[in-house]
């Protein structure tokens, strides 16, 4: 399935680049050398105000306080950005005229006021008036806050930072992000959208200071409806009914439909996945029992043979470990001694200066650690902690020019991983620094890493997970456009759907290169009694004790 034009427009906010394992990368794509960097600081003003809260009288005051705190966080993120300064910290008066605003020599105005008020100041600042929208512009004119997504049974909720236009039916999208909409709580969706959008003005400023102007040249997007949809009685009834159905569907999926993953081999190079056709028939390597699964495969050639490393999960414990086996003799499975005694997965392999390394996911230990092979394939020793503190998952490192980079995501409930974080270092062992635009991308459809990046015809491509609907739906391949210490950009290139025949057709979330073959995982949905008991125990403990199940 190919993404629509509307879906593609949301996939690149400010994204990245990388080479085959152990190989240096070179920037390929849109160049910015003709765009000089801004010498002086970017000056901005705040147009205060907010749309009226929809909460009842008892909740309006609390909602207003939450919104005010969020606005303070946005402003704090901007003022903490090097080379960006606020003019008139008390905010611009709503009665300000365009001429008066021009006297302040502003580069942009960030408006929290109603759209009509912000639109009055178009032309008053160099880069115009920026406004947050919480809802898709084309379908909802940016006014949903999680409500219409439930009515329309949409799995994705969108927020935008836009540049207002003189045409009231059009906006220019500067940054767009997508998260999974809550099954039945619009307030939860709205809160999450605001949380992930806090740093977006900062991202645009970093790009402008780097000399990037393309976001200011994108064609405006027009709304398909003449005005904001009124929330009539029939719509509220439809909302209530749909929320109940979505809640019931989600609970039943948690209790009765469980992921059963398997790993396999495609006898084709990973670059062939860019072609708009179904993937070749996989050669499945394992026959997992109902209470277990295998996922997150990575492979390497040693002694002329393909050795595959992957995650193995036993539903009885709910904890993952790393195993290895020869692709031609998958029954001879070896447990891999690597990492602390926590859930381990995504054993990313890389070779550097003749040595083999692995970075497994150990997010429960709040660390990203580098391991070197001691006895192939089953014994590894830790040689460095790369990042300590954040719980990063699916860490994908690579070397770019004279620097190391890695991409990762953050854990999320219901597999709704939507953030992409980038770190960089001068040496593989660190110290590693977070990218100033983190999270560089917020998109449920194409952010979380999903395998090994690869080169094709001079461009670098990054596999990512599409987690719409349910976790591990499919893989989206993005083409890296720009990667610097300030900016990360990528764009949609292709979609890799799960196999169309056989047992494992319910989803796919890893594609990894190994020479002329590609290793993948795919899943089906089955009933696993052990997991049902774990879900019930989790819900019981959370409801009655406030603590999750162990």
N, C-alpha and C positions, 0 to 999 in steps of 0.2 A: 504494500500500500504506500503510495506517495503522499507526502504532506501537501495540504492545500497552500495556496499563496498566503492566506492569513496565518496558517501555522508557521510557515517558514519565516514570516516577518517577525515572529516572536522568539526565534531560536537564537539569534545573536544579539546579546546586549553589549558586553565588552569582553570577548573571549580570546585564543592561544595557538602554540606550535611544537612539533617534536619529530625525531628521526627513528629509524629502526634501532633496536637495542644496541647500545654501545657506540652509536655513530653520531657524529656531530650534525647539527641541523643548520640550515641557512634560511633566513627569512625569505619567503616567496609570497607574493600577493600584493595587495594594495600598498604602495609606497607613500611615505609622507615627507620625503626629503625636499619637495617643493614647497612645503608648508613650514615656515619658520616657527620655532617655539616662541611663546609669548614671553617678553622680557620682564614686564612689570607684573604686579599682582592683578588677579581677577577681582573686580569690585562688584559686589552684589547688594541688593536691597531686598527686604522682606515685606511683602504685602500681607498684613495680618488678616485674620478672619477665618471662618470655617462655615461649611454648610450646616444647617440646623440639624441637631441630633434627632434621630427617629425614635429614640427611646421614650417611654412614657415619662410623666413628670418626675416620678420617683427615681428614674434612672438617668434622666437628662444631665443632671449635675455631674454624676460620676463619669458619664460618657464624655462630657466636655473636658473634664480634668484629664482623662486618659488621652484625649486628642491633643490637648495642650502640651502634655508631657512628651508625646511623640514628636510634635513640632519642635520642641526644644532639643530633642535628640538629633533631628535632621540638621538644625542650625549648628549645633555643636560639632557634628561631623564635618560640616563645611568649614567652619572657622578653624578647625584643627588641621585642615589641609594646607600644606605649604604653598605659598603663593596665592592664597585666596583670602580676601578680607571683606568684612561686612561694613557697609556704610549705614550709619544711623542705627545703632543697635536696638533702639526702641521700636523700629519698624517704620515703614513708609505709611503716611496717612492715606486712607482710602480716597480722600478728596484730592489727592495729588494729581496735577495735570501732566500731560506728556512733556510740555515745555519745562515745568519745574523738575521733573524726573531727569530730563536730559542735562540739566545744570549739574547734577550729581555725578555725571560721567560714569554711569553704571555699565558693566559688561552684561549683566543679566538681572532679572527680577524673579525671585521665587515667590509665587503667590499661593497662599493658603485661603484666599478669599473665594467667593463664588466665581464661576467662569466669566460671567458678564463683567465683574469688576476687574478681573485680571486683563480681560480683552481691551479695556479702555486704555491700557498703558502699552499696547503694541506699538513698537517704534520708539519707545522711550529708552531702550537699552540695546547695546550692540548685538547681543545674542537673544534678544527678545524676552518674553515672559514665559517662565516654566511653571508647570502645574502638575500635581499628582492626580491621577485618575484611578479609581478602584472599581474596575469593571471594564470589559472590552468596549472600545469606542465604536466599532462598527455595529455591534448588536445592541449595546446598552448605553451608548454615549457616555461611557465612563462612570456610570452611576448604578452600581449593583450592590457592593459591599457584601457579597455572598448570597444575596436573596435570589436573584434571577437564575443563578447557576443551579440552585435547588429546584426551582420551578421548571427549568428546562432540562433537568437531569444531566447537567454537564459535569464531567469529572474534573475539569480544569477551570480555575479562576485566575484572572489576569489583572495585574496592576501596571500602570504606565507612568512614566515621567514624560510629559509632552511639552512642546513649544506651541503656544496658542497662535492661531492664525486670525486674520481679519474676517475670514469666512467662518461663521459660527458652526458650520457643519463639518469643518476639517480641523485636524491637528497634525503636527509633525511629531512622530514618536522618537524620542531621544533614547529611552531605555524602556524595555518591556520585560516583565517577569511573569512566570506562570507557576502556580502551585496547585496541589490537589484540593479541590473544594471539600469542605467538611460535609459529611453525609446529611446532617440535619441542623447544624448550628451556624447561621450566617455570621454571628459575632466572632466565632472562632476563625472563620475564613478571613474576615476583615482584619482581625488582629494580626494574623500571620502575614497578610499582605503588607500591612504597614511595617511590621518588623523587618521584612526582607527588603523594603524599599528605602529604608533610612539613608543608606549611603549612596543612592543613585545620583543626586546632584554632585556629590564628591567625584563619582566616576566620570561624569561629563567634564568636570573641571580639569581632572587629570589628563583627559584626552585633549582638551583644548590647549592646555599648557604644553603638551607634547607636540602640538602643531596639527592635530587631527581636526579636520573641518567637515568630514563626510557626513557626520550625524546631522549637521545643519543644512545639508543639501538633499536629504532624503525627501522623496515626494510625500506630501501630506496625505493622510488617510481620511476618507470621508465616511460619515455615519450613514447607515442604511435606513435609519428611522428619523423622522423630522424633529422629534423631541424626546425627552426622557420618558420612559414608559411609566405611566401612573400605576400605583399599586392598588388596584381595585379589589373589592370584596371577593370577586371570583378568583383573582390572582392569589389572594391570601389563603383561600380555601384550597386552591391547587397546591400552594406551598405546603400547607399542613399535611395534605395527603401524600405528596411526593416525599416530604421529609420522613414520614412514617415508613414508607416503602423503602427508602434508601437506608434507613436505620436497620430495618428488618433484614434487608439484603446483606448489609455489611456484617451483621451479627451471625447470620447463617453461613456466610463465607468463612468467617473466623472459626466457627465451630465444626463445619462439615467439609470444607474444601481446602485441602492443604497442598502446598507445593511439593512435587516429587521430581527433583532434577536429575539429569544424567549428562554425562560428558561424551563427546564424540569427535570425530575427525572429518573434515571436508577435504577431499583430494583436489584442492584448488588453492591458489595463493589468496591472501586476504584482500589484495587489491581487486580481485574479481567481484567482491561484494559491492563494489560501486555500480555495477551493472544493474539496470532495472529489471531483474528477473528473479524467480525463486532460487533459493540456495540449492546446491546439489544435495542429493540424498546423503545424510550423514552416516558414517560408520560408527555406530554406538560401541563404546568400549566397556561399559559395565552393565550389569543387570541388578540394579539396587533392589533390596528388599523394601517392603512398604514402610518400614520404620526408619529408613535411612535415605540419604541422597548424596550425590556428588555434583559439585558445581565449581565455578571460578577456575577453569583450567588454563594452565600455562605450560609450554613445552620447550625443550631444548634438545639439540642433537649432541650426543656424547658417544664416541666410539662408533659412529655411523648409525646409531639407533636413536629413535625419538623417545625421550623420557618425559612423561607428563606428570605435573604436580597439580593438585587440586584440593579443594575443601571437601571434607567428609563430615556429614552431620548425622548423628543418631538422635531420633526424635525422643528416645527415652531419657536422654540427658539434656537435649536441646543445645548442646555445645558442639562447636565445630573444631576439627583438627585438620592437619595437613597430611596427605598421603601422596606417595609417588609410585609409578609403575611404568613399565615398558609398554608403549602403545601397541606392540605386536603380541604382548603377553600380559594383558590387563588383569588376569586373575592373580598374578604374583604381586600383590599389593604390599607396599612397605610403609609403615608409619614413619613420619619424619619428625625428628627431634629438633624442633625450632620454636623459639618464643616462649613466653611465660604460660602458666596454666590458666589461660583464659580462652574465650572463643577466638579461634584463628581461622582465617579465610584469605582469599585473594593473594596467593603466593607469587607476587610479581618477580620475575627473574630478569637479571641484567648482567651482561658481561662488560668488564671495564679493565683495561690494561692486563689482559690475560687471566683475570680472576672472575669467578662466578659468585654473584651475590643474589640475595633474595630479601624482599621486604614484604613480609606477611602482614595482613591486617590484624592488629591486636588492640583495637580501639578501647576495649574494656580496661586495658592497662594504662590508658591515657598517654600512649607513646607511639612514636613511629621509629622503629629500630632497624638497623642494617645488619644483616647476617652474611657471613662468608662460609662457603662449603668447607667442611672439615673432612668428611668422608661421603662421597657422592653415592646415592642421593639422600641418605637418611640422617646425616648428622651435620649440624650447622652451629657456628658459634657467633655470638653477638659481638660486633666490633665497634658499634657506635649507636647512640640514641640521637636520631636526627631531629626529632621534634618532641618536646615533652609538654603536656598540658591538654591541648584540644583532643577530642576523640575523633580522629580522622579515619575514614574508611576508604577502601579501594584506592590506595596510594599508588600513583603511576609516575615514576621518575624518568627523566631523560636528560640528555646533555644537549645544550643549545649554544653554539659558538663557544665561548670560553666560560660558560656558566652552567650549573646544574639547575634544573627546574623539576618540580613535581606538581601534579594535580591530585586533588582528593575531594571527597564530599564529607558531609556530616551525617550522623545517624538521624533517622526520622521515624516517627510512628507510622504504622501501616505501609512502610516502604515508600513513603512519599518524599524521597530524596530529591531536592530541587536546587541545592546550592553547589557551586563549583568553587573551590579554593585553590590558590596557587601559592607556592613557596619557591624561593630561589637561593642558591648558595654558590660560592666560588669553588668549593670542593665537595665531593660526594659526602664526606663525613661531617660537613657543616663548617661553621654555623649557618643555619637556615633562617631566612627572613620571610615573613608573610608579605604577600603582594599588597600594596596600599589600597588597591581597589577591591580587596576581598569582601564578600564573595564576588568574584569577577563575573559571575553569571548566576541567574536564578531562573531555572526552567525545568520543571518536572519532566519535560519531554526530551531533554538532551543535555543535561548537565553532568550527572554522576558518571564517572569513568566506567567504561565497559570493555576493557581489553587493551591491546597494544596499538599505539599509533603507528602509522606507516606512510611511506612515500609513494606517490604515483605522479608521473609526468611533471616533476618539479614542485609538486604541492604536498603539503603534509596534512594527513587526515587523522582525526581522533574519534575512535568509537566511544559512544556514550549510551547510557540506558534511558529508554523511554518508560517511565513508571506511571503513565496515565492508566486509569482504570484500576489496575492491580500492579503490584511490584513485579518487575521483570517481564513487561509486556513484549518488548522488542528492542532492537539496537538501532540507534540513529548515528550515522557517520557524519561528522562535521569537518569542514575544511578550515584549517587554521589560516587566519588572515594577518594578524598582527600580534607580536609578543614583545613587550618591552618591560622595563621596571615600573611603568605607569599604566600601560594599556594591554588588554587582552581581548582579542576579537576572533570570532570564528563564524562560519556560515554553514547552513545545511547543505549536505552533499548527496546523501542517500539514506534509504531505510532498509534494514535487514530484518525481514519477517521470520518468525519461527518456521520450522519445517511444515510442509503442508500435508504430509502423510506419515503414518506410523503412530507410535504411542505418544511421543513427546512433541505435541503441537500447541501446547497452551501458553508458551512464552519463551523468550530467549534474552539473556542479559550479558553474555561474555563472548567476544570473538578475539582470538589471540593468534598472532602470526608465528609460524615456525618454518621458515624456508618456503617450500612450495606447497605446504599444507596449512590448514587453519584448524585450530581446535576451538570448539564451541561448547556451550551447555544449552539445554532446552528442558522444558518441564511439561508435566501434565498435572491435573488436579485430582487428588484422591482423598479418601477419608482415612485419617490416622488417629486411632483412639487416644494414643499417648498425647498427641498435640491438643486434642479436644479437652483433655483433662488439664493440661497446662494453661489453656486459655481460660477455662472456668476458674482455676486456682488464682490466676492473675487477676481476673475480674473481682473475685470474692475478696482477696486480700486488699486490693486497691479501694474497694467500696467500704469495707468494714474496719480496716486498720490504717488506711492511707499509705500503705507500703506495697510495692509490687511483689509478685511471687518471685521466689528465688529461681 
